[in-house]
Amino acid sequence: MLKMSALPGVPRWAVLAAHAVPLATLPSGLWRVALVAGLPVADMPVEGWGEMVYVLGLSVVSECLALLTLGLVRGWGEVVPGWVPLLGGRRVRPLAAVVPALLGAAGLFLITGWFVYAAVADLGPGVTDSVAKQTLLVVCYAPLLLWAPLLLAVTVAYHKRRTRGAGTAWTPAPLTASK
């Protein structure tokens, strides 16, 4: 069975949801990489270095933001890792994680709503006229619909866990030097 690491007291469903977020963003990122690589996934090619950097940057940033969801179920979401300058070893206040996560989920809900509306209202040009390419696009982008609700659910679980018992936060084990 697949072993996913998380803190004690984190509900299993929250661990699964947190790990599902980066997986939900991965297909769209891979689709964008294929687009930049010149593979025939769309009728509109990426032209110029600026556009290539933007499209690849969007993939990297979205995946990095999705990976931050794991902090809501792991130790680095409660205590800043020691390697972080100036903040390493300090406790993360619950609202310092909850507020950005909720704002992120709200933004994702708005973006998702806009793109669903734009698709239904047939605003703007389509990416492709080919049924096969359109199917691939939908298959790669449909998992993104899960990002906002999963992030919201994991954030609520994190908030409940961190605020229900003040002073019961996880603390990392002390580092020991090996000889």
Disulfide bonds with the S-S distance in Angstrom:
none
